[in-house]
């Protein structure tokens, strides 16, 4: 694979930490520059401290390493964002526009901007939500992502900046802890099972939401970014699907391996958020345009999650 200089902004996060390692394995550690607002002392590779609200610092790092591709992953997520909505809006939009503008000014070839199923609201068809569904998000996180999709299209149309995006469902992985999203229960529940703890779920037992195993999320991101530019037909953000399930379904799957595992339900404000999100996603545009296809379902994902987390906690004993 041809070497290129890649910058990941938000490399310490749930998605960024895994994506960074995968990009290193493809392009080499010398070609991947990880960054975040604080240093990951265990990181193996090139790391720079970047506050994405600082445009000058982004410009400086792009020029220092001759960056040709940026993955902008830094954002305040849905549940955490509702605690400070105006701050969340200011932060998410400023960071995003700084990355877009720095990329335009410094002639970066490609930018990845993650969107989310949070862009959908109660005006969208919630079963097999189509690519072109009306967007009326119910959270400030969703509002910022919907705005970001339009800015991405604007920068492509007006300036020719090749920005690519995915509307991620909930992402489930064993590599790191979640960062304040409404779908985070589907990560936490595995940790509770392996630690033999009763799991307290903040969503109702039958609340079905779209989810995706981390391995599929990483693979989809890289496949999108590696696709020829002529294959990218959507310049807002692509719908992407993996699997859909409820807390009760994931609980029953875990009980096959941990029969004594127990769950209790204490719904909170995140239930209201989840009720307005899609239950399943129509992603045929991504399948048609750049060949997307998920590899993991609930059963295969659960097997790996339990195995990896058991290894993790056994090492800590």
C-alpha positions in Angstrom: 0.0 0.0 0.0 1.4 3.4 -1.0 2.6 5.5 2.0 0.8 8.7 2.9 0.8 11.1 5.8 -2.4 10.8 7.8 -3.5 12.9 10.8 -6.1 11.5 13.3 -7.7 14.2 15.4 -9.3 12.6 18.5 -7.1 9.5 18.5 -7.6 8.7 22.1 -11.3 8.1 21.8 -13.3 4.9 21.5 -13.1 4.8 17.7 -9.9 6.8 17.2 -7.8 4.5 19.4 -8.7 1.5 17.3 -8.7 3.2 13.9 -5.2 4.7 14.6 -3.7 1.2 15.1 -5.3 -0.2 12.0 -4.1 2.7 9.9 -0.6 2.2 11.3 -0.7 -1.4 10.3 -1.7 -0.5 6.7 0.5 2.6 6.1 3.3 2.3 8.7 3.8 4.1 12.0 5.9 6.8 10.4 3.0 7.8 8.1 0.3 8.1 10.8 0.2 11.1 13.2 -2.1 10.6 16.2 -3.4 13.6 18.1 -5.7 14.6 21.0 -6.0 17.2 23.7 -3.9 15.0 26.1 -1.0 12.6 25.5 -1.6 8.9 25.5 1.5 7.8 27.4 1.2 4.2 26.1 0.9 5.2 22.5 3.4 3.6 20.1 4.0 6.0 17.3 4.0 9.7 16.4 1.7 11.8 18.7 1.0 15.5 18.8 -1.2 17.5 21.3 -3.9 19.2 19.3 -6.9 21.2 20.6 -9.0 21.2 17.4 -10.5 24.6 18.4 -7.1 26.0 17.6 -6.9 26.5 13.9 -3.3 27.7 13.9 -2.2 24.5 15.6 -4.0 22.4 13.1 -2.3 24.3 10.2 1.1 23.9 11.9 0.8 20.1 12.2 -0.5 19.7 8.7 2.5 21.6 7.4 5.0 19.9 9.8 4.1 16.5 8.5 2.9 17.3 5.0 -0.5 15.8 5.9 -2.6 14.5 2.9 -5.5 12.8 4.7 -7.3 13.8 8.0 -9.7 11.7 10.1 -11.6 14.2 12.3 -13.1 12.2 15.2 -13.2 14.7 18.0 -16.7 15.5 19.3 -19.0 15.7 22.3 -21.4 12.8 22.1 -25.2 12.6 22.5 -25.9 11.9 26.2 -22.9 14.0 27.5 -23.8 16.8 25.0 -27.3 17.3 26.5 -25.8 18.3 29.8 -24.2 21.4 28.2 -26.0 22.0 24.8 -24.6 25.4 23.9 -21.0 24.4 24.8 -21.5 21.1 22.8 -22.7 23.0 19.7 -19.8 25.6 19.9 -17.2 22.9 20.4 -18.4 20.4 17.8 -19.0 23.0 15.0 -15.8 25.0 15.7 -13.6 21.9 15.6 -15.2 20.6 12.5 -15.0 23.9 10.6 -11.4 24.4 11.7 -10.5 21.0 10.2 -12.4 21.7 7.0 -10.8 25.1 6.6 -7.3 24.0 7.4 -7.7 21.1 4.9 -8.9 23.6 2.2 -6.1 26.1 2.9 -3.4 23.5 3.0 -4.6 21.4 0.1 -5.3 18.2 2.0 -6.5 15.5 -0.4 -9.1 13.7 1.8 -11.0 14.3 5.0 -13.1 11.9 7.0 -15.9 13.4 9.1 -18.1 11.0 11.1 -21.8 11.6 11.3 -24.4 9.5 13.3 -27.9 8.1 13.4 -28.4 10.9 15.8 -29.2 13.1 12.7 -32.5 11.4 12.4 -35.6 12.4 14.5 -39.3 11.4 14.7 -40.0 12.7 11.2 -37.9 9.9 9.7 -39.1 6.5 8.9 -37.7 4.6 11.9 -37.8 1.1 10.3 -35.2 0.8 7.5 -34.5 4.5 7.6 -33.7 5.6 4.1 -30.6 7.5 3.0 -32.7 10.6 2.0 -34.8 10.7 5.2 -35.8 14.1 6.5 -33.4 15.2 9.3 -34.9 16.7 12.5 -32.5 15.6 15.2 -33.6 15.8 18.9 -30.2 16.3 20.5 -27.6 19.0 20.1 -25.1 16.3 19.1 -27.4 15.3 16.3 -28.0 18.9 15.3 -24.3 19.5 15.1 -23.8 16.4 12.9 -26.7 17.3 10.6 -25.1 20.7 10.2 -21.7 19.1 9.6 -23.1 16.9 6.8 -24.3 20.1 5.0 -21.0 21.8 5.6 -19.2 18.7 4.2 -21.2 18.9 1.0 -20.7 22.6 0.8 -16.9 22.3 1.0 -16.9 19.6 -1.7 -19.2 21.6 -4.0 -17.6 25.0 -3.5 -14.0 24.1 -3.0 -13.6 20.6 -4.3 -12.5 19.3 -0.8 -13.0 15.5 -0.8 -14.8 15.0 2.5 -16.3 11.6 3.1 -18.7 10.6 5.9 -20.6 7.8 7.5 -23.7 7.9 9.7 -22.4 5.5 12.4 -24.9 3.5 14.4 -23.9 2.6 18.0 -20.3 1.2 18.0 -19.4 -1.8 20.2 -15.9 -2.7 21.0 -13.7 -4.2 23.7 -10.6 -2.0 23.2 -11.7 1.0 25.1 -14.6 2.4 27.3 -17.4 4.3 25.6 -17.4 8.1 25.7 -20.9 9.3 26.6 -23.3 8.1 23.9 -26.9 6.8 24.1 -25.9 3.4 22.7 -23.2 2.9 25.3 -25.2 0.4 27.3 -24.3 -2.1 24.6 -20.7 -1.8 25.6 -21.1 -1.6 29.3 -23.3 -4.6 29.5 -20.5 -6.9 28.4 -18.2 -5.5 31.1 -20.8 -6.1 33.8 -21.3 -9.7 32.6 -17.6 -10.6 32.7 -17.2 -8.9 36.1 -20.2 -10.8 37.5 -22.1 -7.6 38.3 -25.8 -6.9 37.9 -26.2 -4.6 34.9 -28.3 -1.5 35.3 -29.7 -0.5 31.9 -30.8 3.1 31.2 -33.0 2.0 28.2 -36.2 0.0 28.2 -35.8 -3.8 27.6 -37.4 -3.6 24.1 -35.7 -0.5 22.8 -34.2 -1.6 19.5 -31.3 0.5 18.0 -28.9 0.0 15.1 -25.5 -1.2 16.3 -22.2 -2.2 14.7 -19.1 -4.2 16.0 -16.0 -2.1 16.1 -14.2 -4.3 13.5 -16.9 -3.5 11.0 -16.9 0.2 11.9 -13.1 0.4 11.3 -13.2 -1.6 8.1 -16.1 0.5 6.7 -14.3 3.7 7.4 -11.1 2.6 5.7 -13.0 1.1 2.7 -14.8 4.4 2.2 -11.6 6.4 2.3 -9.8 4.0 -0.1 -12.6 4.0 -2.6 -12.1 5.9 -5.9 -13.5 9.4 -5.8 -15.9 8.6 -8.7 -17.6 6.0 -6.5 -18.6 8.5 -3.8 -22.0 9.7 -4.8 -23.2 10.9 -1.4 -21.5 14.1 -0.1 -23.5 14.6 3.0 -23.1 11.2 4.8 -23.7 7.6 4.1 -26.2 5.5 6.0 -24.5 2.4 7.4 -26.0 -0.7 9.0 -24.6 -3.6 10.9 -27.3 -5.2 13.2 -30.2 -4.0 15.3 -31.1 -5.4 18.7 -32.7 -4.5 22.0 -31.2 -4.7 25.6 -33.3 -7.8 26.1 -31.9 -9.5 23.0 -28.2 -8.7 23.9 -29.0 -9.8 27.5 -30.3 -13.2 26.3 -27.3 -13.7 24.1 -24.9 -13.0 26.9 -26.8 -15.5 29.2 -25.9 -18.3 26.9 -22.3 -17.9 28.2 -23.2 -16.4 31.6 -26.4 -18.0 32.7 -26.4 -16.3 36.1 -26.1 -12.8 34.6 -28.8 -10.4 35.8 -30.1 -7.1 34.4 -32.3 -4.4 35.9 -33.9 -1.5 34.1 -33.8 2.1 35.3 -34.6 4.3 32.3 -33.4 7.9 32.3 -33.3 10.9 29.8 -31.5 8.7 27.3 -34.7 6.7 26.7 -36.3 9.8 25.2 -33.4 10.2 22.9 -33.4 6.6 21.8 -37.2 6.6 21.2 -36.6 9.2 18.4 -33.8 7.3 16.7 -34.1 4.7 13.9 -34.7 1.0 14.8 -33.0 -0.2 11.6 -31.1 1.4 8.7 -31.3 1.1 4.9 -27.7 1.3 3.7 -28.1 0.1 0.1 -26.5 3.3 -1.2 -23.2 2.4 0.6 -23.5 -1.2 -0.6 -24.0 0.0 -4.2 -21.5 2.8 -4.3 -18.4 1.3 -2.5 -19.3 -2.3 -1.8 -20.1 -2.1 1.9 -21.1 -5.3 3.7 -21.0 -6.1 7.4 -19.4 -9.3 8.7 -20.6 -9.5 12.3 -24.0 -10.2 13.8 -25.1 -10.2 17.5 -24.0 -13.8 18.1 -20.5 -13.5 16.6 -19.9 -10.1 18.2 -21.0 -11.3 21.6 -18.6 -14.3 21.5 -15.6 -12.0 20.7 -16.6 -9.3 23.2 -16.9 -11.8 26.1 -13.7 -13.6 25.2 -11.6 -10.4 24.9 -13.0 -8.8 28.0 -12.5 -12.0 30.0 -8.8 -11.9 28.9 -8.6 -8.2 29.9 -10.0 -8.7 33.4 -8.0 -11.8 34.1 -4.8 -9.9 33.4 -5.8 -7.3 36.0 -6.2 -9.8 38.8 
